[in-house]
Amino acid sequence: QVQLVESGGGLVQAGGSLRLSCAASGRTSSRYTMGWFRQAPGKEREFVTGIKWTDGRTTYADSVKGRFTISRDGAKNTIYLQMNSLKPDDTAVYYCAADSRLTIVTTEQDYRYWGQGNQVTVSS
């Protein structure tokens, strides 16, 4: 089993920055791939970014490329999502996810473990 505990988020004005953290515990072999998803009101959950734990390789949704950065800290078993140049369209509940797959996957169904979700609100 893997437990994911998120922190960060909150309210920020458009153009501002926020950082989310996701601390992982449990079976390390079950979190070779970790990622962030988000779900806006009335919309489906969507992939934001993912990282391969072993080599740090990353992938991003087109909507956040150049603005968001995912990173990992092996010593703390934590991944981060640095969000810059935030827009009102980025408003959503952000979820951390993990899976034992060895490649980065981008669909919700491919992730077995999920964090509790954190609200990010960007005001215009």
DSSP file (Angstrom, degrees, kcal/mol; ACC not computed):
  #  RESIDUE AA STRUCTURE BP1 BP2  ACC     N-H-->O    O-->H-N    N-H-->O    O-->H-N    TCO  KAPPA ALPHA  PHI   PSI    X-CA   Y-CA   Z-CA
    1    1 A Q              0   0    0      0, 0.0    26,-2.4     0, 0.0     2,-0.4   0.000 360.0 360.0 360.0 153.5    0.0    0.0    0.0
    2    2 A V  E     -A   26   0A   0     24,-0.2     2,-0.5    28,-0.1    24,-0.2  -0.994 360.0-156.3-129.2 134.9    1.0    3.6   -0.6
    3    3 A Q  E     -A   25   0A   0     22,-2.8    22,-2.1    -2,-0.4     2,-0.5  -0.940   7.0-164.9-111.7 135.0   -0.2    6.6    1.4
    4    4 A L  E     -A   24   0A   0     -2,-0.5     2,-0.5   110,-0.4   112,-0.4  -0.978   3.5-172.2-122.5 123.7   -0.1   10.0   -0.2
    5    5 A V  E     -A   23   0A   0     18,-2.4    18,-2.8    -2,-0.5     2,-0.2  -0.966  10.3-159.3-120.8 119.4   -0.5   13.2    1.9
    6    6 A E  E     +A   22   0A   0     -2,-0.5     2,-0.3    16,-0.2    16,-0.2  -0.600  12.7 173.9 -97.2 155.4   -0.9   16.5    0.1
    7    7 A S  E     +A   21   0A   0     14,-2.1    14,-2.7    -2,-0.2     2,-0.2  -0.969  38.3  48.1-151.5 165.7   -0.3   20.0    1.4
    8    8 A G  E     +A   20   0A   0     -2,-0.3    12,-0.2    12,-0.2   111,-0.1  -0.636  53.7 110.5 100.3-162.3   -0.2   23.5    0.0
    9    9 A G        +     0   0    0     10,-0.7     2,-0.3    -2,-0.2   111,-0.2  -0.311  27.6 133.6  84.2-173.3   -2.7   25.1   -2.2
   10   10 A G  E     -d  120   0B   0    109,-1.8   111,-3.0    -2,-0.1     2,-0.4  -0.934  58.2 -29.3 130.4-153.5   -5.1   27.9   -1.3
   11   11 A L  E     +d  121   0B   0     -2,-0.3     2,-0.3   109,-0.2   111,-0.2  -0.885  56.8 162.5-110.6 133.5   -6.1   31.2   -2.8
   12   12 A V  E     -d  122   0B   0    109,-2.5   111,-2.5    -2,-0.4     2,-0.2  -0.986  35.9-110.1-145.9 153.7   -4.0   33.3   -5.1
   13   13 A Q  E >   -d  123   0B   0     -2,-0.3     3,-2.3   109,-0.2    73,-0.2  -0.486  52.1 -81.0 -80.4 155.7   -4.5   36.1   -7.6
   14   14 A A  T 3  S+     0   0    0    109,-2.4    73,-0.2     1,-0.3    -1,-0.1  -0.284 120.2  29.5 -55.2 137.6   -4.0   35.6  -11.3
   15   15 A G  T 3  S+     0   0    0     71,-3.3    70,-0.6     1,-0.3    -1,-0.3   0.257 100.1 114.0  92.4 -11.7   -0.3   35.7  -12.2
   16   16 A G    <   -     0   0    0     -3,-2.3    70,-2.3    70,-0.2     2,-0.3  -0.087  59.2-120.1 -84.3-173.6    0.7   34.4   -8.8
   17   17 A S        +     0   0    0     67,-0.2     2,-0.3    68,-0.2    67,-0.2  -0.927  22.9 177.1-131.6 151.7    2.4   31.2   -7.7
   18   18 A L  E     - B   0  83A   0     65,-2.1    65,-3.3    -2,-0.3     2,-0.4  -0.973  15.7-145.7-145.6 157.9    1.7   28.3   -5.4
   19   19 A R  E     - B   0  82A   0     -2,-0.3   -10,-0.7    63,-0.2     2,-0.4  -0.994   8.3-161.6-130.5 130.7    3.4   25.1   -4.5
   20   20 A L  E     -AB   8  81A   0     61,-2.3    61,-2.5    -2,-0.4     2,-0.3  -0.833   7.1-159.5-104.3 146.4    1.8   21.8   -3.7
   21   21 A S  E     -AB   7  80A   0    -14,-2.7   -14,-2.1    -2,-0.4     2,-0.4  -0.927   7.3-167.9-123.0 151.2    3.6   19.0   -1.9
   22   22 A C  E     -AB   6  79A   0     57,-2.3    57,-2.3    -2,-0.3     2,-0.5  -0.900   7.6-160.7-140.9 109.1    2.8   15.3   -1.8
   23   23 A A  E     -AB   5  78A   0    -18,-2.8   -18,-2.4    -2,-0.4     2,-0.4  -0.783  11.5-156.5 -93.1 128.2    4.5   13.1    0.7
   24   24 A A  E     +A    4   0A   0     53,-3.3     2,-0.3    -2,-0.5   -20,-0.2  -0.821  15.5 171.9-107.8 142.5    4.5    9.4    0.0
   25   25 A S  E     +A    3   0A   0    -22,-2.1   -22,-2.8    -2,-0.4     2,-0.3  -0.963  40.5  43.6-141.6 160.1    4.9    6.5    2.4
   26   26 A G  E    S+A    2   0A   0     -2,-0.3     2,-0.4   -24,-0.2   -24,-0.2  -0.782  98.9  15.2 107.7-153.7    4.5    2.8    2.1
   27   27 A R    >   -     0   0    0    -26,-2.4     3,-1.3    -2,-0.3    -2,-0.1  -0.415  56.0-160.6 -66.1 115.5    5.8    0.4   -0.6
   28   28 A T  G >  S+     0   0    0     -2,-0.4     3,-1.6     1,-0.3    -1,-0.2   0.817  89.3  63.7 -67.2 -28.4    8.4    2.2   -2.7
   29   29 A S  G 3  S+     0   0    0      1,-0.3     3,-0.4     2,-0.1    -1,-0.3   0.642  95.6  61.8 -70.4 -11.0    7.9   -0.2   -5.5
   30   30 A S  G <  S+     0   0    0     -3,-1.3    -1,-0.3     1,-0.2    71,-0.2   0.329  99.7  53.8 -95.6   7.2    4.3    0.9   -5.9
   31   31 A R    <   +     0   0    0     -3,-1.6    69,-0.2    69,-0.2    -1,-0.2  -0.207  55.8 129.5-136.9  47.4    5.2    4.5   -6.7
   32   32 A Y  S    S+     0   0    0     67,-0.6    21,-3.4    -3,-0.4    22,-0.5   0.828  81.4  40.4 -66.4 -30.6    7.6    4.4   -9.7
   33   33 A T  E    S+FE  52  99B   0     66,-2.4    66,-2.3    19,-0.2     2,-0.3  -0.975  71.9 176.4-120.6 132.2    5.3    6.9  -11.4
   34   34 A M  E     +FE  51  98B   0     17,-2.6    17,-3.3    -2,-0.5     2,-0.3  -0.955   7.8 163.0-131.6 153.8    3.8    9.8   -9.6
   35   35 A G  E     -FE  50  97B   0     62,-2.4    62,-2.5    -2,-0.3     2,-0.4  -0.951  31.8-115.2-157.9 174.3    1.6   12.6  -11.0
   36   36 A W  E     +FE  49  96B   0     13,-3.1    12,-2.7    -2,-0.3    13,-1.6  -0.979  25.9 179.1-122.5 135.3   -0.8   15.4  -10.4
   37   37 A F  E     -FE  47  95B   0     58,-2.8    58,-2.8    -2,-0.4     2,-0.3  -0.816   9.3-156.6-121.7 166.5   -4.3   15.6  -11.7
   38   38 A R  E     -FE  46  94B   0      8,-2.3     8,-3.2    -2,-0.3     2,-0.4  -0.995   6.8-159.4-145.1 153.6   -6.9   18.3  -11.2
   39   39 A Q  E     - E   0  93B   0     54,-2.1    54,-2.3    -2,-0.3     6,-0.2  -0.949   8.9-161.4-136.9 114.9  -10.7   18.5  -11.3
   40   40 A A    >   -     0   0    0      4,-0.5     3,-2.3    -2,-0.4    52,-0.1  -0.544  45.0 -75.1 -87.6 158.0  -12.5   21.8  -11.8
   41   41 A P  T 3  S+     0   0    0      0, 0.0    -1,-0.1     0, 0.0     3,-0.1  -0.300 118.7   5.5 -55.6 128.7  -16.2   22.2  -10.9
   42   42 A G  T 3  S+     0   0    0      1,-0.3     2,-0.3    -3,-0.1    -2,-0.0   0.516 114.1 100.1  77.3   4.9  -18.4   20.4  -13.4
   43   43 A K  S <  S-     0   0    0     -3,-2.3    -1,-0.3     1,-0.0     2,-0.1  -0.795  75.3-102.4-121.1 163.7  -15.5   18.9  -15.2
   44   44 A E        -     0   0    0     -2,-0.3    -4,-0.5     1,-0.1     2,-0.2  -0.430  47.8 -90.5 -78.4 157.7  -13.8   15.5  -15.3
   45   45 A R        -     0   0    0     -6,-0.2     2,-0.3    -2,-0.1    -6,-0.2  -0.478  50.8-162.7 -66.7 136.6  -10.5   15.0  -13.6
   46   46 A E  E     -F   38   0B   0     -8,-3.2    -8,-2.3    -2,-0.2     2,-0.2  -0.926  21.1-106.1-128.7 151.2   -7.6   15.7  -15.9
   47   47 A F  E     +F   37   0B   0     -2,-0.3   -10,-0.2    59,-0.3     3,-0.1  -0.487  33.5 171.7 -71.0 137.3   -3.9   14.9  -16.1
   48   48 A V  E     -     0   0B   0    -12,-2.7    13,-2.7     1,-0.4     2,-0.3   0.750  59.5 -28.9-110.1 -54.7   -1.6   17.8  -15.2
   49   49 A T  E     -FG  36  60B   0    -13,-1.6   -13,-3.1    11,-0.2    -1,-0.4  -0.986  50.8-158.8-163.4 156.7    1.9   16.3  -15.0
   50   50 A G  E     -FG  35  59B   0      9,-2.1     9,-1.8    -2,-0.3     2,-0.4  -0.969   2.6-159.2-142.2 158.4    3.8   13.1  -14.1
   51   51 A I  E     -FG  34  58B   0    -17,-3.3   -17,-2.6    -2,-0.3     2,-0.7  -0.999  19.7-131.2-140.1 140.8    7.3   12.1  -13.1
   52   52 A K  E  >  -F   33   0B   0      5,-2.7     4,-2.5    -2,-0.4     3,-0.4  -0.825  19.6-149.7 -90.2 118.4    9.2    8.9  -13.2
   53   53 A W  T  4 S+     0   0    0    -21,-3.4    -1,-0.2    -2,-0.7   -20,-0.1   0.847  88.0  55.8 -60.9 -36.9   10.6    8.4   -9.7
   54   54 A T  T  4 S+     0   0    0    -22,-0.5    -1,-0.2     1,-0.2   -21,-0.1   0.876 128.3   9.1 -69.9 -38.7   13.7    6.5  -10.8
   55   55 A D  T  4 S-     0   0    0     -3,-0.4    -2,-0.2     2,-0.1    -1,-0.2   0.409  95.0-117.2-125.7   2.1   15.1    8.9  -13.3
   56   56 A G     <  +     0   0    0     -4,-2.5    -3,-0.1     1,-0.2    -2,-0.0   0.577  52.9 162.1  77.0   7.8   13.1   12.1  -12.9
   57   57 A R        -     0   0    0     -5,-0.3    -5,-2.7    -6,-0.1     2,-0.3  -0.365  19.6-163.9 -63.2 141.8   11.7   12.1  -16.4
   58   58 A T  E     -G   51   0B   0     -7,-0.2     2,-0.3    46,-0.0    -7,-0.2  -0.843  19.6-168.6-129.0 161.2    8.6   14.3  -16.7
   59   59 A T  E     -G   50   0B   0     -9,-1.8    -9,-2.1    -2,-0.3     2,-0.3  -0.985  11.4-161.3-146.2 150.9    5.7   15.0  -18.9
   60   60 A Y  E     -G   49   0B   0     -2,-0.3   -11,-0.2   -11,-0.2     2,-0.2  -0.945  24.6-110.6-134.0 150.0    3.1   17.8  -18.9
   61   61 A A    >>  -     0   0    0    -13,-2.7     3,-1.7    -2,-0.3     4,-1.0  -0.517  37.1-117.7 -69.5 148.4   -0.3   18.6  -20.2
   62   62 A D  T 34 S+     0   0    0      1,-0.3     3,-0.4     2,-0.2    -1,-0.1   0.835 110.8  64.9 -58.7 -32.3   -0.1   21.3  -22.9
   63   63 A S  T 34 S+     0   0    0      1,-0.2    -1,-0.3     3,-0.0   -15,-0.1   0.681 112.2  32.0 -68.1 -16.9   -2.2   23.6  -20.8
   64   64 A V  T X> S+     0   0    0     -3,-1.7     4,-2.4   -16,-0.2     3,-2.3   0.447  83.0 128.9-119.7  -2.8    0.5   23.9  -18.1
   65   65 A K  T 3< S+     0   0    0     -4,-1.0     4,-0.1    -3,-0.4    -3,-0.0  -0.286  80.6  14.9 -57.8 135.1    3.7   23.6  -20.0
   66   66 A G  T 34 S+     0   0    0      2,-0.4    -1,-0.3     1,-0.1     3,-0.1   0.284 126.5  59.0  84.5 -11.8    6.1   26.4  -19.3
   67   67 A R  T <4 S+     0   0    0     -3,-2.3    17,-2.1     1,-0.2     2,-0.3   0.702  97.8  52.2-116.1 -35.2    4.2   27.4  -16.1
   68   68 A F  E  <  -C   83   0A   0     -4,-2.4    -2,-0.4    15,-0.2     2,-0.4  -0.797  60.2-167.2-107.7 147.8    4.1   24.3  -13.9
   69   69 A T  E     -C   82   0A   0     13,-2.4    13,-3.0    -2,-0.3     2,-0.4  -0.990   5.5-158.1-136.0 127.6    7.1   22.2  -12.8
   70   70 A I  E     +C   81   0A   0     -2,-0.4     2,-0.3    11,-0.2    11,-0.2  -0.831  22.0 165.3 -99.8 142.2    7.0   18.8  -11.1
   71   71 A S  E     -C   80   0A   0      9,-1.7     9,-2.6    -2,-0.4     2,-0.3  -0.948  21.8-139.8-148.8 168.0   10.0   17.7   -9.1
   72   72 A R  E     -C   79   0A   0     -2,-0.3     2,-0.5     7,-0.2     7,-0.2  -0.955   5.1-155.8-134.1 152.9   10.9   15.0   -6.5
   73   73 A D  E >>> -C   78   0A   0      5,-2.8     5,-1.8    -2,-0.3     4,-0.8  -0.932   7.8-168.1-126.5 104.7   12.9   14.8   -3.4
   74   74 A G  T 345S+     0   0    0     -2,-0.5     3,-0.5     1,-0.2    -1,-0.1   0.858  85.6  56.7 -63.1 -36.7   14.1   11.3   -2.8
   75   75 A A  T 345S+     0   0    0      1,-0.2    -1,-0.2     2,-0.1    -2,-0.0   0.827 117.4  34.7 -65.1 -31.3   15.3   11.9    0.8
   76   76 A K  T <45S-     0   0    0     -3,-0.5    -1,-0.2     2,-0.2   -52,-0.2   0.428 101.4-129.8-102.4  -0.9   11.8   13.2    1.8
   77   77 A N  T  <5 +     0   0    0     -4,-0.8   -53,-3.3    -3,-0.5     2,-0.4   0.918  66.1 132.2  51.4  45.4    9.8   10.8   -0.5
   78   78 A T  E   < -BC  23  73A   0     -5,-1.8    -5,-2.8   -55,-0.2     2,-0.3  -0.962  46.5-157.6-132.3 141.6    8.0   13.9   -1.7
   79   79 A I  E     -BC  22  72A   0    -57,-2.3   -57,-2.3    -2,-0.4     2,-0.3  -0.871  14.9-154.9-113.2 157.3    7.0   15.3   -5.0
   80   80 A Y  E     -BC  21  71A   0     -9,-2.6    -9,-1.7    -2,-0.3     2,-0.5  -0.910  12.4-154.1-128.8 153.2    6.2   19.0   -5.6
   81   81 A L  E     -BC  20  70A   0    -61,-2.5   -61,-2.3    -2,-0.3     2,-0.6  -0.914  12.5-164.4-127.9 105.0    4.1   20.9   -8.1
   82   82 A Q  E     -BC  19  69A   0    -13,-3.0   -13,-2.4    -2,-0.5     2,-0.6  -0.804   8.7-166.0 -89.1 120.6    5.4   24.4   -8.5
   83   83 A M  E     +BC  18  68A   0    -65,-3.3   -65,-2.1    -2,-0.6     2,-0.3  -0.934  10.9 174.1-115.9 116.0    2.7   26.5  -10.3
   84   84 A N        +     0   0    0    -17,-2.1   -67,-0.2    -2,-0.6   -68,-0.2  -0.742  59.5  23.4-115.5 164.4    3.6   29.9  -11.7
   85   85 A S  S    S-     0   0    0    -70,-0.6    -1,-0.2    -2,-0.3   -68,-0.2   0.902  85.0-161.3  48.6  48.4    1.7   32.4  -13.8
   86   86 A L        -     0   0    0    -70,-2.3   -71,-3.3    -3,-0.2   -70,-0.2  -0.267   8.3-159.9 -66.3 145.9   -1.5   31.0  -12.5
   87   87 A K    >   -     0   0    0    -73,-0.2     3,-2.2    -3,-0.1     4,-0.2  -0.839  33.2-109.6-120.6 157.8   -4.8   31.7  -14.3
   88   88 A P  G >  S+     0   0    0      0, 0.0     3,-1.8     0, 0.0    34,-0.3   0.837 117.8  65.2 -55.8 -31.3   -8.4   31.5  -13.2
   89   89 A D  G 3  S+     0   0    0      1,-0.3   -49,-0.0   -49,-0.0    -3,-0.0   0.651  89.3  67.3 -66.9 -13.5   -8.7   28.4  -15.4
   90   90 A D  G <  S+     0   0    0     -3,-2.2    -1,-0.3     2,-0.0     2,-0.2   0.537  71.3 120.6 -81.8  -6.1   -6.3   26.6  -13.1
   91   91 A T    <   +     0   0    0     -3,-1.8     2,-0.3    -4,-0.2    30,-0.2  -0.416  41.5 107.1 -61.5 124.1   -8.8   26.7  -10.3
   92   92 A A  E    S- H   0 120B   0     28,-2.0    28,-2.7    -2,-0.2     2,-0.6  -0.973  75.9 -80.5-177.3 170.8   -9.5   23.1   -9.3
   93   93 A V  E     -EH  39 119B   0    -54,-2.3   -54,-2.1    -2,-0.3     2,-0.4  -0.876  48.7-146.5 -89.2 126.3   -9.0   20.5   -6.7
   94   94 A Y  E     -EH  38 118B   0     24,-3.4    24,-2.2    -2,-0.6     2,-0.4  -0.822  13.4-164.2-101.8 132.8   -5.5   19.1   -7.3
   95   95 A Y  E     -E   37   0B   0    -58,-2.8   -58,-2.8    -2,-0.4     2,-0.3  -0.935  12.5-143.4-119.9 137.2   -4.8   15.4   -6.6
   96   96 A C  E     -E   36   0B   0     -2,-0.4    19,-2.7   -60,-0.2     2,-0.3  -0.758  26.0-174.8 -90.5 144.0   -1.5   13.6   -6.2
   97   97 A A  E     -EI  35 114B   0    -62,-2.5   -62,-2.4    -2,-0.3     2,-0.3  -0.968  10.3-170.3-141.6 155.8   -1.4   10.1   -7.6
   98   98 A A  E     +EI  34 113B   0     15,-2.1    15,-2.5    -2,-0.3    14,-0.8  -0.990   6.4 171.7-145.9 152.3    1.0    7.1   -7.7
   99   99 A D  E     -E   33   0B   0    -66,-2.3   -66,-2.4    -2,-0.3   -67,-0.6  -0.977  39.7-118.8-155.1 164.1    1.3    3.8   -9.4
  100  100 A S        +     0   0    0     -2,-0.3   -69,-0.2   -69,-0.2    11,-0.1   0.392  70.0 123.4 -89.0   3.8    3.8    1.0   -9.9
  101  101 A R        -     0   0    0      9,-0.2    -2,-0.2   -71,-0.2     4,-0.1  -0.332  60.8-139.4 -65.4 148.6    4.1    1.4  -13.6
  102  102 A L  S    S+     0   0    0    -70,-0.1     2,-0.3     2,-0.1    -1,-0.1   0.471  83.4  58.5 -90.0  -2.6    7.6    2.0  -14.9
  103  103 A T  S    S-     0   0    0    -70,-0.1     2,-0.4   -52,-0.0    -2,-0.1  -0.904  96.1 -97.9-122.9 156.1    6.5    4.6  -17.5
  104  104 A I        -     0   0    0     -2,-0.3     2,-0.3   -54,-0.1   -52,-0.1  -0.565  41.7-164.9 -72.8 127.6    4.6    7.8  -17.0
  105  105 A V        -     0   0    0     -2,-0.4    -6,-0.0    -4,-0.1    -4,-0.0  -0.855  15.0-162.1-115.3 153.9    0.9    7.4  -17.6
  106  106 A T        +     0   0    0     -2,-0.3     2,-0.4   -59,-0.1   -59,-0.3   0.358  57.5  91.7-119.9   4.5   -1.6   10.1  -18.1
  107  107 A T  S >  S-     0   0    0      1,-0.1     3,-1.5   -61,-0.1     4,-0.3  -0.826  71.3-130.5-107.8 144.9   -5.0    8.6  -17.6
  108  108 A E  G >  S+     0   0    0     -2,-0.4     3,-1.6     1,-0.3    -1,-0.1   0.856 105.4  60.1 -56.9 -39.3   -6.8    8.5  -14.3
  109  109 A Q  G 3  S+     0   0    0      1,-0.3    -1,-0.3    -3,-0.0    -3,-0.0   0.678  95.3  63.8 -67.3 -17.3   -7.5    4.8  -14.5
  110  110 A D  G <  S+     0   0    0     -3,-1.5     2,-0.5   -11,-0.0    -1,-0.3   0.538  87.4  81.9 -85.6  -6.5   -3.8    4.0  -14.6
  111  111 A Y    <   -     0   0    0     -3,-1.6   -12,-0.2    -4,-0.3   -77,-0.0  -0.874  53.1-174.2-105.6 129.4   -3.1    5.3  -11.1
  112  112 A R        +     0   0    0    -14,-0.8     2,-0.4    -2,-0.5   -13,-0.2   0.826  66.6  52.3 -89.0 -35.0   -3.8    3.1   -8.2
  113  113 A Y  E     -I   98   0B   0    -15,-2.5   -15,-2.1   -83,-0.2     2,-0.3  -0.844  63.5-174.7-114.4 142.9   -3.1    5.4   -5.3
  114  114 A W  E     -I   97   0B   0     -2,-0.4  -110,-0.4   -17,-0.2   -17,-0.2  -0.972  18.9-131.5-137.5 146.8   -4.5    8.9   -4.7
  115  115 A G        -     0   0    0    -19,-2.7  -110,-0.1    -2,-0.3     3,-0.1  -0.261  38.8-100.4 -82.4-179.8   -4.1   11.7   -2.2
  116  116 A Q        -     0   0    0   -112,-0.4   -21,-0.1     1,-0.1  -111,-0.1   0.658  61.8-113.5 -81.2 -16.0   -7.0   13.5   -0.6
  117  117 A G        -     0   0    0    -21,-0.1     2,-0.4     1,-0.1   -22,-0.2   0.221  21.1-134.0  93.6 143.1   -7.0   16.5   -2.9
  118  118 A N  E     - H   0  94B   0    -24,-2.2   -24,-3.4  -111,-0.1     2,-0.3  -0.999  18.3-122.3-134.4 134.8   -6.2   20.2   -2.3
  119  119 A Q  E     - H   0  93B   0     -2,-0.4  -109,-1.8   -26,-0.2     2,-0.5  -0.594  23.5-173.4 -79.8 132.1   -8.1   23.2   -3.4
  120  120 A V  E     -dH  10  92B   0    -28,-2.7   -28,-2.0    -2,-0.3     2,-0.5  -0.994   4.8-174.7-121.7 123.0   -6.4   25.7   -5.6
  121  121 A T  E     -d   11   0B   0   -111,-3.0  -109,-2.5    -2,-0.5     2,-0.6  -0.977   6.8-167.3-122.9 125.1   -8.4   28.9   -6.3
  122  122 A V  E     -d   12   0B   0     -2,-0.5     2,-0.3   -34,-0.3  -109,-0.2  -0.948  11.3-154.1-113.8 117.6   -7.1   31.6   -8.7
  123  123 A S  E      d   13   0B   0   -111,-2.5  -109,-2.4    -2,-0.6    -2,-0.0  -0.632 360.0 360.0 -91.9 149.6   -8.9   34.9   -8.6
  124  124 A S              0   0    0     -2,-0.3    -1,-0.1  -111,-0.2  -111,-0.1   0.449 360.0 360.0 -89.6 360.0   -9.0   37.2  -11.6
